[in-house]
Amino acid sequence: MTDVLLTHSYHLFYDAKQVRKMQPYPPLGTLYAAALLRAHGFSVALFDAMLEDPATGFPAALARHRPSIVAVYEDSFNFLSKMCLTRMREVAFAMQAEAAKAGAVVVANGSDASDHVAEYLERGFDYVLLGEAEFTLLELTTALRQGGPTSGVQGMAFRCPRTGSLIRTPPRPLLQELDKLPDPARDLIDTRAYREAWKSSHGYFSLNLVASRGCPYLCNWCAKPIYGDSFHVRSADSVAREMLELKEAHRAEHLWFADDVFGLQRRWVSELAECVERYGARIPFKIQTRVNLVTAETASALKRAGCTEVWMGVESGSQKVLDAMDKGTRVEQAGAAREQLRRQGIRACFFLQFGYPGEDWNDIQQTIDLVRRTRPDDIGVSVSYPLPGTRFYQRVRQELGEKTNWVDSDDLSIMFRGAYTNEFYRALRDALHAEVDSWRLSAPAASGRKGGGALPPHPVTVASLWERVRQMEKTCRNTRLGSQG
């Protein structure tokens, strides 16, 4: 028998957009929890739902390991888990049913479980671990094995056995010294399967790691059910050592730093570059950060450390919209950051968000103009997505219908009273992506593509996509005016 079987509910093949991208990463948060349990003497096993079908693989894992406890412990460093997709919630509920049938105590942790505590408990989970939960899971596992009371464990919710009332224990303080955590238990994953997925789709193998936890900025649409507004960072030395291990022991050829915000402290980025050079740990990597953090000094240090790609939360080309979001950035900072990265030969990529309340056609055109002026190397397009716990959610809560979460990451539905229809925003996304692709794939570097790689969209195709956007905008505007008249 195994003490704890850890798993998570995100399955790549239930998300068509991510199948097309084929960039799977191991469940880092789950592996941290497994490592801590194992460091304290518990036997652990992992069912990794990322690449293996949970419908068949999870029951087989239960039969093989016969665990006392099953923890559906989501990877809080995976933005797809943070999106609280309903398809993956269904997977979590199905796992609970199978685990309970096998006689295990069943525990949940993650953004969705923290946002929907009562629903998870109603569906049969014995405990919901709230927020950052490695030590909560450790203490709960210890109490359950010893047969003692669990009510003294901080940071969780459960139903009172006598009354059925919902009980929340006092919140657990966040970890501040991240270097004290053991390294993620990567030996539990099937590295070969991840390597094959990456190599067959992209020609290289990428792995993930984190240098920090949390984000102190106050964007009012950003959900933070795990770390709140805190920010804690590992030592640059420990991060460089992990980079070296991933490069040499795991044969990674590329890394993805899954931090919410990388490079918050300029001096830390310089220290990381120094440590990477000292250990010979340099390996290409990508990060996500904010436009106001990309200075000449930081861009230079990132280049020294091996950074090849930076994703920035640009969101909008309208200062009105940025201010409404409490973003804390200026439109012109996007162009400045893009230029600093260009000088270092680092790809600069923009996250864009449309549909925020109050955004009109003029604001959308300002965003399109910003993209055309700065020419980012790639973009990610989304629409404003109200998640519980955010000020944005409270603002539009009365407008939400029955649907309150996206089904998968390609859903792109406006779930409140937006200025335009879902079809309009999807057309806008397609047109903007096609235009950026036309620049990227027509660039001189693309002329040497091997094997007749992807050709840029035909100019006529791009123009027709934009014409469709304009026609849909006109239709939506006339419909609004008609309803007002």
C-alpha positions as a Python dict, from the first residue, in 0.01 Angstrom:
ca = {
    (1, 'M'): (0, 0, 0),
    (2, 'T'): (102, 359, -67),
    (3, 'D'): (43, 632, 187),
    (4, 'V'): (-51, 903, -65),
    (5, 'L'): (-136, 892, -434),
    (6, 'L'): (-102, 1240, -578),
    (7, 'T'): (-266, 1349, -900),
    (8, 'H'): (-410, 1655, -1074),
    (9, 'S'): (-703, 1707, -1309),
    (10, 'Y'): (-553, 1883, -1611),
    (11, 'H'): (-554, 1647, -1910),
    (12, 'L'): (-395, 1789, -2225),
    (13, 'F'): (-612, 1592, -2463),
    (14, 'Y'): (-933, 1740, -2321),
    (15, 'D'): (-812, 2082, -2441),
    (16, 'A'): (-797, 2102, -2821),
    (17, 'K'): (-606, 2431, -2833),
    (18, 'Q'): (-328, 2290, -2615),
    (19, 'V'): (-314, 1973, -2825),
    (20, 'R'): (-245, 2193, -3129),
    (21, 'K'): (31, 2373, -2938),
    (22, 'M'): (168, 2049, -2787),
    (23, 'Q'): (378, 2211, -2514),
    (24, 'P'): (307, 1984, -2213),
    (25, 'Y'): (483, 2047, -1883),
    (26, 'P'): (494, 1821, -1576),
    (27, 'P'): (270, 1922, -1281),
    (28, 'L'): (532, 2115, -1086),
    (29, 'G'): (313, 2206, -788),
    (30, 'T'): (208, 1843, -748),
    (31, 'L'): (572, 1732, -759),
    (32, 'Y'): (667, 1979, -484),
    (33, 'A'): (396, 1832, -259),
    (34, 'A'): (514, 1479, -337),
    (35, 'A'): (875, 1568, -255),
    (36, 'L'): (783, 1717, 85),
    (37, 'L'): (575, 1413, 182),
    (38, 'R'): (855, 1179, 81),
    (39, 'A'): (1114, 1384, 270),
    (40, 'H'): (908, 1318, 587),
    (41, 'G'): (895, 944, 542),
    (42, 'F'): (567, 890, 359),
    (43, 'S'): (543, 660, 60),
    (44, 'V'): (406, 845, -241),
    (45, 'A'): (302, 772, -596),
    (46, 'L'): (186, 994, -881),
    (47, 'F'): (-78, 961, -1147),
    (48, 'D'): (10, 1232, -1400),
    (49, 'A'): (-307, 1322, -1591),
    (50, 'M'): (-127, 1557, -1831),
    (51, 'L'): (-53, 1293, -2096),
    (52, 'E'): (-227, 980, -1965),
    (53, 'D'): (-605, 943, -1996),
    (54, 'P'): (-751, 979, -1645),
    (55, 'A'): (-1059, 779, -1740),
    (56, 'T'): (-851, 461, -1768),
    (57, 'G'): (-518, 546, -1610),
    (58, 'F'): (-642, 670, -1275),
    (59, 'P'): (-847, 361, -1181),
    (60, 'A'): (-545, 150, -1278),
    (61, 'A'): (-321, 364, -1054),
    (62, 'L'): (-563, 318, -764),
    (63, 'A'): (-559, -60, -807),
    (64, 'R'): (-180, -66, -835),
    (65, 'H'): (-93, 157, -539),
    (66, 'R'): (-394, 104, -305),
    (67, 'P'): (-342, 443, -138),
    (68, 'S'): (-476, 545, 202),
    (69, 'I'): (-505, 906, 81),
    (70, 'V'): (-562, 1048, -266),
    (71, 'A'): (-473, 1413, -317),
    (72, 'V'): (-603, 1583, -631),
    (73, 'Y'): (-333, 1845, -594),
    (74, 'E'): (-338, 2087, -886),
    (75, 'D'): (-31, 2245, -1035),
    (76, 'S'): (-71, 2605, -921),
    (77, 'F'): (215, 2711, -1148),
    (78, 'N'): (22, 2603, -1458),
    (79, 'F'): (-186, 2894, -1591),
    (80, 'L'): (-426, 2640, -1740),
    (81, 'S'): (-508, 2512, -1390),
    (82, 'K'): (-558, 2869, -1270),
    (83, 'M'): (-824, 2917, -1541),
    (84, 'C'): (-1060, 2680, -1353),
    (85, 'L'): (-1184, 2507, -1669),
    (86, 'T'): (-1509, 2315, -1624),
    (87, 'R'): (-1388, 2016, -1826),
    (88, 'M'): (-1104, 1967, -1579),
    (89, 'R'): (-1338, 2014, -1281),
    (90, 'E'): (-1537, 1721, -1418),
    (91, 'V'): (-1215, 1517, -1422),
    (92, 'A'): (-1148, 1606, -1057),
    (93, 'F'): (-1499, 1499, -956),
    (94, 'A'): (-1463, 1172, -1147),
    (95, 'M'): (-1133, 1106, -968),
    (96, 'Q'): (-1298, 1168, -633),
    (97, 'A'): (-1567, 912, -710),
    (98, 'E'): (-1312, 648, -810),
    (99, 'A'): (-1089, 717, -508),
    (100, 'A'): (-1380, 706, -263),
    (101, 'K'): (-1494, 379, -417),
    (102, 'A'): (-1146, 245, -348),
    (103, 'G'): (-1178, 343, 21),
    (104, 'A'): (-930, 632, 22),
    (105, 'V'): (-956, 965, 201),
    (106, 'V'): (-983, 1217, -83),
    (107, 'V'): (-831, 1565, -69),
    (108, 'A'): (-841, 1854, -319),
    (109, 'N'): (-620, 2159, -361),
    (110, 'G'): (-600, 2421, -633),
    (111, 'S'): (-748, 2744, -763),
    (112, 'D'): (-1082, 2591, -855),
    (113, 'A'): (-1119, 2400, -529),
    (114, 'S'): (-1029, 2711, -329),
    (115, 'D'): (-1292, 2911, -522),
    (116, 'H'): (-1564, 2643, -497),
    (117, 'V'): (-1508, 2486, -156),
    (118, 'A'): (-1871, 2393, -88),
    (119, 'E'): (-1917, 2234, -429),
    (120, 'Y'): (-1606, 2018, -392),
    (121, 'L'): (-1715, 1902, -47),
    (122, 'E'): (-2066, 1833, -172),
    (123, 'R'): (-1919, 1616, -446),
    (124, 'G'): (-1754, 1399, -182),
    (125, 'F'): (-1406, 1537, -115),
    (126, 'D'): (-1321, 1489, 251),
    (127, 'Y'): (-1097, 1797, 274),
    (128, 'V'): (-1023, 2101, 60),
    (129, 'L'): (-678, 2246, 120),
    (130, 'L'): (-681, 2622, 81),
    (131, 'G'): (-403, 2828, -75),
    (132, 'E'): (-40, 2719, -58),
    (133, 'A'): (-78, 2367, 73),
    (134, 'E'): (239, 2156, 80),
    (135, 'F'): (267, 2172, 459),
    (136, 'T'): (-110, 2152, 502),
    (137, 'L'): (-109, 1821, 315),
    (138, 'L'): (190, 1702, 517),
    (139, 'E'): (22, 1781, 851),
    (140, 'L'): (-310, 1634, 742),
    (141, 'T'): (-142, 1314, 623),
    (142, 'T'): (45, 1288, 953),
    (143, 'A'): (-275, 1336, 1155),
    (144, 'L'): (-466, 1080, 949),
    (145, 'R'): (-193, 819, 981),
    (146, 'Q'): (-171, 871, 1356),
    (147, 'G'): (-549, 855, 1390),
    (148, 'G'): (-561, 1189, 1568),
    (149, 'P'): (-787, 1491, 1515),
    (150, 'T'): (-749, 1688, 1193),
    (151, 'S'): (-929, 2003, 1305),
    (152, 'G'): (-602, 2157, 1425),
    (153, 'V'): (-447, 2156, 1077),
    (154, 'Q'): (-430, 2509, 943),
    (155, 'G'): (-542, 2603, 593),
    (156, 'M'): (-826, 2370, 503),
    (157, 'A'): (-1203, 2322, 492),
    (158, 'F'): (-1422, 2020, 567),
    (159, 'R'): (-1770, 1926, 681),
    (160, 'C'): (-1838, 1872, 1050),
    (161, 'P'): (-1908, 1496, 1090),
    (162, 'R'): (-2193, 1564, 1336),
    (163, 'T'): (-2373, 1866, 1189),
    (164, 'G'): (-2255, 1877, 830),
    (165, 'S'): (-2169, 2246, 866),
    (166, 'L'): (-1876, 2388, 674),
    (167, 'I'): (-1565, 2437, 887),
    (168, 'R'): (-1264, 2642, 780),
    (169, 'T'): (-953, 2620, 993),
    (170, 'P'): (-732, 2928, 1040),
    (171, 'P'): (-533, 3019, 727),
    (172, 'R'): (-179, 2891, 697),
    (173, 'P'): (99, 3152, 673),
    (174, 'L'): (273, 3149, 335),
    (175, 'L'): (620, 3005, 298),
    (176, 'Q'): (888, 3271, 295),
    (177, 'E'): (1209, 3069, 272),
    (178, 'L'): (1147, 2874, -48),
    (179, 'D'): (1499, 2727, -50),
    (180, 'K'): (1396, 2502, 239),
    (181, 'L'): (1159, 2306, 16),
    (182, 'P'): (1300, 1988, -140),
    (183, 'D'): (1339, 1983, -517),
    (184, 'P'): (1030, 1868, -708),
    (185, 'A'): (1005, 1488, -728),
    (186, 'R'): (1064, 1474, -1103),
    (187, 'D'): (1160, 1106, -1083),
    (188, 'L'): (786, 1032, -1049),
    (189, 'I'): (700, 1155, -1399),
    (190, 'D'): (745, 977, -1730),
    (191, 'T'): (1014, 1205, -1869),
    (192, 'R'): (1036, 998, -2186),
    (193, 'A'): (673, 1075, -2278),
    (194, 'Y'): (725, 1448, -2230),
    (195, 'R'): (1048, 1441, -2429),
    (196, 'E'): (883, 1258, -2717),
    (197, 'A'): (591, 1502, -2725),
    (198, 'W'): (822, 1802, -2740),
    (199, 'K'): (1078, 1657, -2980),
    (200, 'S'): (818, 1536, -3229),
    (201, 'S'): (636, 1873, -3233),
    (202, 'H'): (916, 2125, -3182),
    (203, 'G'): (1249, 1949, -3223),
    (204, 'Y'): (1365, 2023, -2868),
    (205, 'F'): (1276, 1921, -2511),
    (206, 'S'): (1155, 2181, -2260),
    (207, 'L'): (1101, 2148, -1884),
    (208, 'N'): (954, 2387, -1628),
    (209, 'L'): (1073, 2538, -1300),
    (210, 'V'): (992, 2836, -1079),
    (211, 'A'): (1215, 3094, -914),
    (212, 'S'): (940, 3264, -712),
    (213, 'R'): (584, 3241, -587),
    (214, 'G'): (316, 3506, -610),
    (215, 'C'): (283, 3857, -752),
    (216, 'P'): (248, 4180, -551),
    (217, 'Y'): (76, 4379, -826),
    (218, 'L'): (-294, 4456, -798),
    (219, 'C'): (-451, 4406, -1143),
    (220, 'N'): (-819, 4382, -1054),
    (221, 'W'): (-897, 4093, -1291),
    (222, 'C'): (-616, 3864, -1171),
    (223, 'A'): (-724, 3578, -945),
    (224, 'K'): (-483, 3488, -666),
    (225, 'P'): (-646, 3216, -454),
    (226, 'I'): (-314, 3044, -379),
    (227, 'Y'): (-55, 3312, -296),
    (228, 'G'): (-262, 3631, -268),
    (229, 'D'): (-60, 3949, -322),
    (230, 'S'): (256, 3806, -167),
    (231, 'F'): (589, 3756, -341),
    (232, 'H'): (871, 3531, -227),
    (233, 'V'): (1177, 3439, -430),
    (234, 'R'): (1435, 3163, -411),
    (235, 'S'): (1805, 3244, -398),
    (236, 'A'): (1963, 3297, -739),
    (237, 'D'): (2219, 3030, -649),
    (238, 'S'): (1954, 2761, -592),
    (239, 'V'): (1780, 2849, -919),
    (240, 'A'): (2102, 2828, -1118),
    (241, 'R'): (2180, 2490, -960),
    (242, 'E'): (1837, 2360, -1061),
    (243, 'M'): (1890, 2488, -1415),
    (244, 'L'): (2214, 2292, -1428),
    (245, 'E'): (2041, 1978, -1300),
    (246, 'L'): (1765, 2005, -1559),
    (247, 'K'): (2023, 2059, -1830),
    (248, 'E'): (2254, 1772, -1734),
    (249, 'A'): (2052, 1513, -1542),
    (250, 'H'): (1723, 1551, -1730),
    (251, 'R'): (1874, 1649, -2067),
    (252, 'A'): (1645, 1950, -2107),
    (253, 'E'): (1727, 2173, -2402),
    (254, 'H'): (1500, 2459, -2303),
    (255, 'L'): (1331, 2585, -1984),
    (256, 'W'): (1007, 2763, -1902),
    (257, 'F'): (1003, 2970, -1583),
    (258, 'A'): (640, 2942, -1471),
    (259, 'D'): (663, 3235, -1227),
    (260, 'D'): (368, 3476, -1223),
    (261, 'V'): (618, 3759, -1255),
    (262, 'F'): (988, 3702, -1325),
    (263, 'G'): (1257, 3958, -1253),
    (264, 'L'): (1073, 4167, -997),
    (265, 'Q'): (1407, 4251, -837),
    (266, 'R'): (1666, 4379, -1084),
    (267, 'R'): (1960, 4291, -863),
    (268, 'W'): (1833, 3932, -834),
    (269, 'V'): (1832, 3892, -1215),
    (270, 'S'): (2195, 4008, -1227),
    (271, 'E'): (2282, 3760, -951),
    (272, 'L'): (2113, 3482, -1147),
    (273, 'A'): (2322, 3566, -1455),
    (274, 'E'): (2638, 3554, -1243),
    (275, 'C'): (2545, 3217, -1089),
    (276, 'V'): (2451, 3069, -1426),
    (277, 'E'): (2787, 3171, -1568),
    (278, 'R'): (2971, 3036, -1263),
    (279, 'Y'): (2806, 2692, -1283),
    (280, 'G'): (2798, 2665, -1661),
    (281, 'A'): (2419, 2632, -1635),
    (282, 'R'): (2326, 2847, -1933),
    (283, 'I'): (2033, 2704, -2129),
    (284, 'P'): (1770, 2880, -2344),
    (285, 'F'): (1464, 2977, -2140),
    (286, 'K'): (1148, 3187, -2154),
    (287, 'I'): (974, 3389, -1883),
    (288, 'Q'): (671, 3608, -1824),
    (289, 'T'): (699, 3952, -1669),
    (290, 'R'): (564, 4307, -1680),
    (291, 'V'): (657, 4581, -1925),
    (292, 'N'): (765, 4815, -1645),
    (293, 'L'): (1026, 4565, -1524),
    (294, 'V'): (1218, 4536, -1851),
    (295, 'T'): (1505, 4783, -1829),
    (296, 'A'): (1830, 4788, -2026),
    (297, 'E'): (2009, 4639, -1724),
    (298, 'T'): (1754, 4361, -1679),
    (299, 'A'): (1741, 4274, -2049),
    (300, 'S'): (2120, 4246, -2056),
    (301, 'A'): (2125, 4020, -1749),
    (302, 'L'): (1849, 3802, -1893),
    (303, 'K'): (2052, 3759, -2210),
    (304, 'R'): (2358, 3653, -2008),
    (305, 'A'): (2151, 3399, -1816),
    (306, 'G'): (2019, 3240, -2137),
    (307, 'C'): (1676, 3402, -2180),
    (308, 'T'): (1551, 3384, -2538),
    (309, 'E'): (1183, 3480, -2501),
    (310, 'V'): (984, 3712, -2274),
    (311, 'W'): (604, 3719, -2248),
    (312, 'M'): (466, 4045, -2111),
    (313, 'G'): (119, 4132, -1987),
    (314, 'V'): (61, 4426, -2219),
    (315, 'E'): (-319, 4373, -2212),
    (316, 'S'): (-425, 4686, -2403),
    (317, 'G'): (-302, 4977, -2612),
    (318, 'S'): (-555, 5205, -2443),
    (319, 'Q'): (-444, 5386, -2130),
    (320, 'K'): (-810, 5419, -2033),
    (321, 'V'): (-846, 5042, -2025),
    (322, 'L'): (-515, 4987, -1842),
    (323, 'D'): (-621, 5234, -1574),
    (324, 'A'): (-961, 5066, -1539),
    (325, 'M'): (-779, 4735, -1486),
    (326, 'D'): (-554, 4889, -1216),
    (327, 'K'): (-269, 4755, -1427),
    (328, 'G'): (-18, 5010, -1305),
    (329, 'T'): (159, 5041, -1640),
    (330, 'R'): (173, 5295, -1923),
    (331, 'V'): (109, 5214, -2288),
    (332, 'E'): (447, 5352, -2392),
    (333, 'Q'): (625, 5108, -2160),
    (334, 'A'): (526, 4821, -2390),
    (335, 'G'): (717, 4972, -2680),
    (336, 'A'): (1016, 5057, -2460),
    (337, 'A'): (1032, 4703, -2321),
    (338, 'R'): (1000, 4556, -2667),
    (339, 'E'): (1293, 4769, -2786),
    (340, 'Q'): (1516, 4674, -2492),
    (341, 'L'): (1457, 4306, -2564),
    (342, 'R'): (1510, 4353, -2938),
    (343, 'R'): (1854, 4503, -2869),
    (344, 'Q'): (1950, 4187, -2680),
    (345, 'G'): (1812, 3952, -2945),
    (346, 'I'): (1538, 3830, -2708),
    (347, 'R'): (1193, 3754, -2849),
    (348, 'A'): (932, 3992, -2709),
    (349, 'C'): (576, 3857, -2690),
    (350, 'F'): (256, 4028, -2578),
    (351, 'F'): (-40, 3896, -2381),
    (352, 'L'): (-345, 4095, -2496),
    (353, 'Q'): (-688, 4112, -2334),
    (354, 'F'): (-1002, 4240, -2504),
    (355, 'G'): (-1353, 4296, -2375),
    (356, 'Y'): (-1284, 4465, -2042),
    (357, 'P'): (-1591, 4668, -1930),
    (358, 'G'): (-1584, 5012, -2086),
    (359, 'E'): (-1359, 4913, -2377),
    (360, 'D'): (-1500, 5045, -2706),
    (361, 'W'): (-1401, 5022, -3072),
    (362, 'N'): (-1159, 5313, -3036),
    (363, 'D'): (-978, 5133, -2751),
    (364, 'I'): (-959, 4814, -2958),
    (365, 'Q'): (-809, 5010, -3249),
    (366, 'Q'): (-548, 5156, -3014),
    (367, 'T'): (-445, 4803, -2916),
    (368, 'I'): (-423, 4697, -3281),
    (369, 'D'): (-216, 5008, -3353),
    (370, 'L'): (20, 4930, -3064),
    (371, 'V'): (80, 4582, -3200),
    (372, 'R'): (145, 4717, -3549),
    (373, 'R'): (385, 4985, -3423),
    (374, 'T'): (589, 4761, -3193),
    (375, 'R'): (569, 4437, -3393),
    (376, 'P'): (600, 4179, -3113),
    (377, 'D'): (743, 3841, -3205),
    (378, 'D'): (426, 3665, -3093),
    (379, 'I'): (98, 3739, -2918),
    (380, 'G'): (-154, 3563, -2699),
    (381, 'V'): (-512, 3692, -2724),
    (382, 'S'): (-780, 3647, -2461),
    (383, 'V'): (-1095, 3817, -2339),
    (384, 'S'): (-1165, 3940, -1990),
    (385, 'Y'): (-1251, 3640, -1773),
    (386, 'P'): (-1415, 3707, -1433),
    (387, 'L'): (-1282, 3465, -1174),
    (388, 'P'): (-1405, 3456, -811),
    (389, 'G'): (-1205, 3654, -560),
    (390, 'T'): (-1126, 3940, -798),
    (391, 'R'): (-1262, 4294, -790),
    (392, 'F'): (-1349, 4249, -1156),
    (393, 'Y'): (-1567, 3948, -1068),
    (394, 'Q'): (-1751, 4151, -805),
    (395, 'R'): (-1808, 4427, -1059),
    (396, 'V'): (-1979, 4201, -1315),
    (397, 'R'): (-2119, 3936, -1082),
    (398, 'Q'): (-2482, 4039, -1133),
    (399, 'E'): (-2438, 4005, -1510),
    (400, 'L'): (-2315, 3646, -1502),
    (401, 'G'): (-2547, 3377, -1626),
    (402, 'E'): (-2543, 3004, -1570),
    (403, 'K'): (-2200, 2973, -1731),
    (404, 'T'): (-1930, 3111, -1500),
    (405, 'N'): (-1620, 2926, -1623),
    (406, 'W'): (-1470, 2843, -1960),
    (407, 'V'): (-1494, 2482, -2075),
    (408, 'D'): (-1139, 2475, -2216),
    (409, 'S'): (-865, 2728, -2288),
    (410, 'D'): (-1001, 2804, -2637),
    (411, 'D'): (-1349, 2894, -2510),
    (412, 'L'): (-1298, 3274, -2524),
    (413, 'S'): (-1652, 3349, -2408),
    (414, 'I'): (-1759, 3684, -2267),
    (415, 'M'): (-1971, 3574, -1971),
    (416, 'F'): (-2095, 3920, -1869),
    (417, 'R'): (-2264, 4193, -2072),
    (418, 'G'): (-1984, 4275, -2312),
    (419, 'A'): (-1972, 4545, -2579),
    (420, 'Y'): (-1945, 4281, -2852),
    (421, 'T'): (-2035, 3919, -2915),
    (422, 'N'): (-1818, 3614, -2861),
    (423, 'E'): (-1801, 3571, -3238),
    (424, 'F'): (-1663, 3923, -3278),
    (425, 'Y'): (-1383, 3866, -3027),
    (426, 'R'): (-1293, 3534, -3188),
    (427, 'A'): (-1279, 3702, -3528),
    (428, 'L'): (-1062, 3978, -3381),
    (429, 'R'): (-828, 3718, -3232),
    (430, 'D'): (-799, 3535, -3564),
    (431, 'A'): (-727, 3851, -3762),
    (432, 'L'): (-466, 3981, -3519),
    (433, 'H'): (-292, 3643, -3500),
    (434, 'A'): (-290, 3616, -3879),
    (435, 'E'): (-132, 3960, -3917),
    (436, 'V'): (139, 3892, -3659),
    (437, 'D'): (205, 3554, -3820),
    (438, 'S'): (246, 3725, -4155),
    (439, 'W'): (527, 3939, -4014),
    (440, 'R'): (691, 3660, -3822),
    (441, 'L'): (685, 3401, -4097),
    (442, 'S'): (793, 3651, -4364),
    (443, 'A'): (1097, 3766, -4163),
    (444, 'P'): (1444, 3693, -4307),
    (445, 'A'): (1507, 3422, -4047),
    (446, 'A'): (1203, 3234, -4174),
    (447, 'S'): (1335, 3226, -4531),
    (448, 'G'): (1572, 2950, -4430),
    (449, 'R'): (1298, 2731, -4286),
    (450, 'K'): (1367, 2363, -4336),
    (451, 'G'): (1133, 2110, -4479),
    (452, 'G'): (902, 2367, -4634),
    (453, 'G'): (771, 2489, -4296),
    (454, 'A'): (459, 2694, -4243),
    (455, 'L'): (404, 2968, -4499),
    (456, 'P'): (284, 3313, -4392),
    (457, 'P'): (-86, 3389, -4431),
    (458, 'H'): (-164, 3534, -4773),
    (459, 'P'): (-215, 3914, -4761),
    (460, 'V'): (-560, 3871, -4915),
    (461, 'T'): (-651, 3628, -4636),
    (462, 'V'): (-535, 3873, -4366),
    (463, 'A'): (-726, 4157, -4532),
    (464, 'S'): (-1043, 3948, -4553),
    (465, 'L'): (-1016, 3861, -4183),
    (466, 'W'): (-995, 4229, -4093),
    (467, 'E'): (-1288, 4309, -4320),
    (468, 'R'): (-1489, 4047, -4133),
    (469, 'V'): (-1396, 4212, -3802),
    (470, 'R'): (-1507, 4553, -3929),
    (471, 'Q'): (-1837, 4418, -4056),
    (472, 'M'): (-1905, 4236, -3729),
    (473, 'E'): (-1819, 4550, -3530),
    (474, 'K'): (-2064, 4751, -3740),
    (475, 'T'): (-2336, 4489, -3691),
    (476, 'C'): (-2283, 4482, -3313),
    (477, 'R'): (-2285, 4862, -3296),
    (478, 'N'): (-2607, 4887, -3497),
    (479, 'T'): (-2767, 4621, -3280),
    (480, 'R'): (-2679, 4817, -2966),
    (481, 'L'): (-2811, 5140, -3113),
    (482, 'G'): (-3129, 4963, -3219),
    (483, 'S'): (-3186, 4822, -2872),
    (484, 'Q'): (-3136, 5167, -2722),
    (485, 'G'): (-3370, 5336, -2966),
}
